[in-house]
Amino acid sequence: MSPAVPDALAEGITESVLPLPRQWAAGIDRLLAQSRVPGAAIALITPQGRFVHCYGRRKMSEDGPVQPDTLFNIASMTKAFVATLALSLSQQGKLDLDEPVARLLPELCFEPDWINGEISWRDLLSNRLGLQRGGLADYGLAVGFDPAELIRRFSAMRRSGPFRATFSYCNPAFDAAVLAMERLTGLSIDTLLYDRLLGPAGLAHALARDPAPTARFATGHVFDRTDRLIEAEAAAWTRPGAGGLLSSAADQLRWLALNLGEGSIDGQRVLPRAIWQELWTPHIHVPVGDRELWVGTCESGFAAYGLGWFVTELHGRPMAVHSGGDIGWRSRIALLPDQAIGLSVLINGSGSVGTAVQHRLLELCLGLAPQPWSGLIAARAARQRAGMLAELETGWGRSPDAAARPTEFVGDYRNPESGILTLTSTDAGMALSFVDGPIWNGVLAPLGGDVFDHAIGGPIATYDGHDAPCPRVRFLRTNGRVAALDHSSMGVFERCASSTFGAGGRK
């Protein structure tokens, strides 16, 4: 697949922007081609200049090339925008980062109760609430879901460790921060972002996520269970705080410049420098296991989460970094402020090649010896799969007993975070449906006794690769009768006595 080198530069890119050096571009293209990526847009700033590299197509089934103004879903890279917005409001005296948010979010109902009165803006933006991932509140609910209900579901998330002492990546915390900002100001998140951040910084193409494709909108792609690359339908949900922005390479150049300038761009100060002192201050230590997953390498001697950014080091050089992932999308951003280097990688495909591209380009910028990133990442993925399988076999192991009759299990089950799960018996087996998160629907495949694979039917099934293990379900009995099911990702769902529920599956 040949790259769309920007000889005739698209809207938003000026003649001062250069293509990547030919040898660099060729190496990056090989990495992308090996990973079967449909398209990518790369923005790079170094002391030598500003660069854009576009590769491949916006959509696998069409010939339209990726251009500097092509819009990609940047997913969790949105978190830095939200944190920067909150800090701009703080600098203007609109909010206090250490003020509890309970008066703006009365729906918060964590246990123990004292936590509700303590959770501050800083806590929401720093991933230090100590909550366990896995349910629909974290991974996504249906479009149109009441934000207040999301906060109630957020409050029901399981705990992974002590409050303010445990790093735990938490999407709904950023959604809660957005809802609190909207209630505080009386303005929508779109208006706040445009008026206070995107507009002043000159990010002409960035926009809140719009499910209606435009001529400049790339399409996400995933691998199915047979390892076939397919176009992914637009996800039926959006996360305004955790991941809702679309952006282009052209805009990412300005976003990189704004961050490297700590609020200054084009010789003008747009935002106070004090914002970046807060953004990049470590707030919670990131342990080594999570460091490999989120930061991209375990070799760093230090890693933490600031506000909307991971802060770490690369060969002794301070680095701020973040990744983003959605169904059919991957993104990465890295800043080496002391070196005046900034890099953004946007991809309309799946997998971990963005990590390889990031590290290879940073090696080139710093004059470091290249590492075999494709092999290192493949080995890491294999270790992760093996670990996932071992965990499943330990807690949800196969049973030598014959599978129980489906009629024993059919009905509704409820989890306070993920809502209603319905099991029905069909000719093909048991169908599993989530009222509030249909992207997780699928079937239960028997593994003996009361243990089943949850074979997800949609594209999220291959988010961790086409050969990623299925989640598992184990039914729990009381006095011989099925009373609950334990889902390896989402926790325990209690069996409902009645199938009558209110709107959206909520009692």
N, C-alpha and C positions, 0 to 999 in steps of 0.2 A: 504494500500500500504506500503510495507516494505522499510525501508531506505537501501541505498547501503553504509553501514558503511565501510570505507576504511581500511579493515584489510590488504589486499594486496594493498599497495598504488600505484597509477598510476604514469605514467611519470610526472616528475616535482615536485613530492612530496617526501620528504625524511622521514626517520624514526623519525626525530625530530618533525613531525607534528602528533597531537593526534586527535582521535575522540572526539566529544563533550561528556561530562559526560552523562552517560546513562539516568539519570532522566531529564536532560535538553533536550536531544535528543527526548525523548518520548513526552515531552510537545510540542516541536516544530513540531514533526510529526503529532500530533493531530490537531494543527492549520492548517497545510498544507492539511491534509486529509479532514477536515471540509470544506475547500474552494475548494476542488476537483482539487487541483493543480497536474498536471502530474509529474513535476519534479522540483527540486530545488538544488542549490549548495550554501553552506554557508561557508564563511571564517571568522575566528575570531582570533584576537590577544588580549591577556590580559597579565598582569605581570606574570601570571602563565604559559604561553606558547602560542603556535600557534595551532589552531584547524581547522579542516575541517569536514563538515557534508554534505553528499550527500543523496538525497531523490528521490525515484521514477525513472521514465523513461525519456530518451531523447525524445521519441516519443510515443504518446499514443497507436499507432497501432503496436508497436514493443516492444520486451522485453529488449532491450539494456538499462542497468541502467545508471543513471547519475554517472559520475566519476569525480575526482578532475580536470581532464584535459578536461572535456566536455565544449564546447564553447556555450555561451549564448550571445544573443544580449543585450548589456548593455544600449542601448538607450542614454538617456540624461546624464548618468554618463560619457559619452564621453567628456562633456564640461570641466570637470576638467583636462583631459588630454590636451585638446586644450589650455586652459588657462596656464597650466604649460609649455607647449611648447613655447607659446608666451613670457612668462616671462624668459625662458632660453635664447631665442634670445635677449631679452632686456638686460639680464645680460652680454651677450657677445657684447653688443653695436650694435647689428644688427638693433634694432628698439627702439624707445622711446614710452613708453606707452601713453604719453600725446600728441604725435604728431598726427595731423589729418591724416586720411587715404585717403583723397580725391584724392591725386595724384596716389595712387594705385588702387582706385576704382572710376574712373571718371564717372561710370554709376550711381552713387548716385544722386538722383534728388528729395530729400525731399522738402516739402513746410513747412515753408518758406525757401527760398534758403540759408539763412545764416547758417542753421543747417549743410548743407553739408560740409562746410569748418571748422566746429567745431568738428564733430564726430571723436573721437580718438579710438585707440586700447582699451583703458580702458573702453570707453563707449560701444563698441561692446561686451565686455566680462563681463559686469556687469548688464545687464538687466535694464538699466535706460534710454532707448531711449523714453519711453512714447508712445509705439505703441500698438494698440488693436489687440488681437488675433482673429482668426476665419477663415481667408482665406487660399487659397492654398499655398501662399508663406510661411506661418507659419507652416501649417500642412502637407505639402508635395506635390510635383509636380511629374510628370512622370519621369521615369528613362531616362537618356541621355539628360536631359534638360540643355541648355546652362547656365553655372554658371553666365555669365554676365547678361543674361535675368532674372535669379533669383534675382540679385541685383536690377535690374530695378523694378521687382515686389515688392521686399522688400521695395523700396522707396515709393510704392503706398499704403502701409498699413495705415489703419486709425489711428488717434491719440487718445490715451486714457487719456493723461495728458501732462504736461509740460516736455520738454526735461531736463534730469538730475535731475528731481524732482519727477518722478513717477516710481515706480517699475512696470514693465510689462515684463513678461517672453517672450523671443523673440528668437525663433529658428534660423531664417535667419541671425541674427546678428553674431552668431557663424560661420555660413557658410560663411558670408562675411569676417570674420577674417581669416578663412582658405584660402580663395581665395587671400586675401591681402598678407598672408605669402608666398603662392606659387609664386605670382608675385614678391614679394620682393627678394626671394632667388633663383628663377628659378628651385625649386625642388618641387616634388609632396608632398602632405600631408603624404602619406604612407612613403616616404623616410625620411621626416623630423621627423616623429614620431619614426621610427625605429632607425635612426642614433642618435637622440638627447635625446630620452626618453626611449622607450621600450627596446632597446638593452642595453644601459648602466645600466638600472635598472634590467636587467635580466628577463623581462617579456617574457617568451619563447613562450607562446601560443597565446597572444593577436595578433589580426590582423584586418586590415581594413575589412569592411563588404564585404563578397563574396557571391553572390547569389547562387553559386553552393554548395550544402551541402557536408560536409565531414563526415567521420566515427565518428568524435568527435563532430559534430554539432548537437545541440538539435533543435527541431522543436517547433515553437510557437503554442499556442492553445487559442481558444476563445470560448465563449458561444454564440450560435445563439439566435434568438428571442424566441425560445421555451425553453431556458435554457439548451440546449444540448451542451455538450463539443465536439468541433470539432477541427481538425488540421487546422491551418491557412496557406494559401499559403504564400510564401516569398513575402514581399511587393515589389511592382514594382518601388520603389524609395529608395533613400538613402540620408542621410544628413551627409556629411563628417565632419562637424564641430559640429553640434547640436546633432548628435547621429549616429555614424557609426561604432563603434568598437565592435568586439566580444571579449569575455574574459572568463576565467575559474576561478574556485575557487583557483587553484594553482597560477595563475597570480595575482588574487586579494589579496592573502596573501602578495605577494611582493609589490603590489601597496599600501596596507595598511601600510606595514612596511616602505616604502619610505616616505609616508606622515607623519606617526608618528615620523619618524626620521628627518623630515624636510630636506630631501635631502640626508640623510645618510642611507645606508643599508649594512648589513653584515660587519659593522665596517668600511666601506669606504664611503667617501663623494662623491656622484654622481653629485649633483646639489647644488648650493649655498643656504644657509638657508634663505637669503633675499627673495627668491621666495615665501616662505610660509608666510612671513610677509605681502607681497602684496596680495596673494591669500585669506588670511583670514581677511584682513582689510575690515570692512563694507563700502560698496560703496553706497547703497541705502536701505532705511528702507522698510521692508516688512510689510504691514498692516495686521491686525488680520485676515480678511477674507481670504487673500491669504496665510497667515501663516498656517491655518488649512489644506489647499489643498496641499501645497508644503512641509512644514516642518513636518507635521504629527500630530501636536498638537497645540492648542491655549493657552496652559498653560504657555508657555515660556513668560517671561517678556520682552524679546527682540528678534527680528529676523531681519536679513538684508541679502542682497546678496553681496558677495565679488566678486571674479573673478573666475567663474566656480564652486563656492560653496555657499550654504546658510550657514550663520554663526548665531548661536543662543546659547541657553544654555539648559541644562537638569538638573533640580533640582539644579541650581546654578553652574553647571559645564560647562565650555565652550565646545561647540560642533560645528563641521563642518559636514554638511549633504547634501545629494542630492538624488533625486529619478530619475528613468528613466521609460519610458513607450513607448511601440510600440504595433502594432497589434499582440497580442498573447504573449507579453513579459512584465515583470515587474522587476525592479531592485532597490536596495537601498544601500547606503553606509553611514556610520556614523563614525565619529572620535571624541573621547574624549581625546585630546592630553595630558591634565594634568593628566589623569588617565592611560595613555599608553594603551588605549583600542581602537580597530578598528574593524569594522564589515561590511561585504559585504553580501548581499542577492540577488541571481540571480534566477529568476523563469521563466519557459517557459509556463506561463499561465496568466490569466487576474485577475482583482480584486485588493483588497487592503490588502491582507494577508501579503505582504512584510512589511507593516507598523507594523502590529501586531507582526510579528516575530522580527523585529528590536527592538521594545520597550520591548518585553518580554526578549530577550537576554540581553539587556542593564540593565534591572532590575536585572536579575540574576547576572550579573557581578558586579553590584554595591551593591548587597544585599538589594534591595528595595522590598517592598511589591508588589505582582503582581496586576495588574489592569485587568479588564475584557475587553481586547482589542477587541475581536471579536464583542461583543455587542456595545462597543463605536464606532467602525468603521461602523457597520451596521446602527446605529442611525445617524451618520454623513452622510452616503450615502443617507439615507431617507430624511434628511434635504436638501441635495443638490438637490435631485430629485424634492422635493416640491418647492424649490426656482426656479429651471429651469422651472417648469410648470407654476408657478405664473408669471414669466417674460414673457413666451410665451403668456399666456392669456392676459397679459396687452398690449403687443405690437402687437401680431399677433393672436388675439382672434377669436374664431369661429364666423361665420356669420349666422344669421337666414335666409338669402336669399338663393335661389336655386343656385347651382353651375353654373357658366357660362360655355358656350360651349368651349370645348378644342380648336376648330379652332380659337378662339379669342387670344390664347396664343402661338401657335406654332411659332417657329422661333429661331433666335439666339439672345443672350443677352451677354453683355460684361461688365466686371468689371476690372479695371486697375490692381488689385492684382491677382485675380483668373482667368482671361482670359475669354474664350468663354464658355458659357453654352448654350446647344441646347435642345429645347423642341420639341418632335414629338408626334403625336397622334397615339396610337395603340389601338387594340381591348381591351387591359387591362387597358387603360387610357392613361395618359400622361407620356412618358418616359423622364427623365432628364439625360443629359450626359455632362460631363466636358471634354473638349479637353485635358487639361493638368493634370487632376487628376482623372483618371477613378475609383479609389477606392471610390469616392463619388457618383458614378452613382446610379440612382434609379428611382422611380416613384413618381408622385404627387398624393396624396390621398385627395379628396375634403373634406373641412370642412365648406362649404357653401360660396356662393358669390365668392370673389376673393382670398380666403384663402385656403391653402393646407398644408398638412403634406408632408415633404420631406422624404419618406420612402427609406432610403439608402439600396442598395442591397447587398453590400459587408460586410466583417467582421468588418469594422470600425463602423458600425451601433451600435454595442454592446460594444464599447470601454468603456463606462461608465456604463456597466451592461446591461443585456438582457432586462430589463424593463425601460431603459433610454428613455425619451421622444424624439420623432423625432424633428429635426429642422423644422421650418415652413417657408413658402413662402407666401408673400402677394403681389399681383399684383397692380401696381400703374397706374392710368389712367390720361390722359390729354385730355380734351374735349371728354370724353367718350371712348377714345381708349387706349388700353394697351400700355404704354410707357416704363415701367420698372418693375422689380420685386425686392422686398426687402427680402433678405434671412436672417433669424434670426441669423445665424452664420457668414455669409460672407459679408453681407452688400448689397448695391444696385447694380444691374446689369441693365444697360441701354439697351433698345431694339435696335438691329442693323437694319439699313435700308437695308443692303445687306448681303447675306450669303456667300460672297466670301472673303476669308481671306488667309493670307500667311501661310507659314509652321508653324506647331504647334499652329494654331489658332490665330496667331498674325498678325495684319494688316501690 
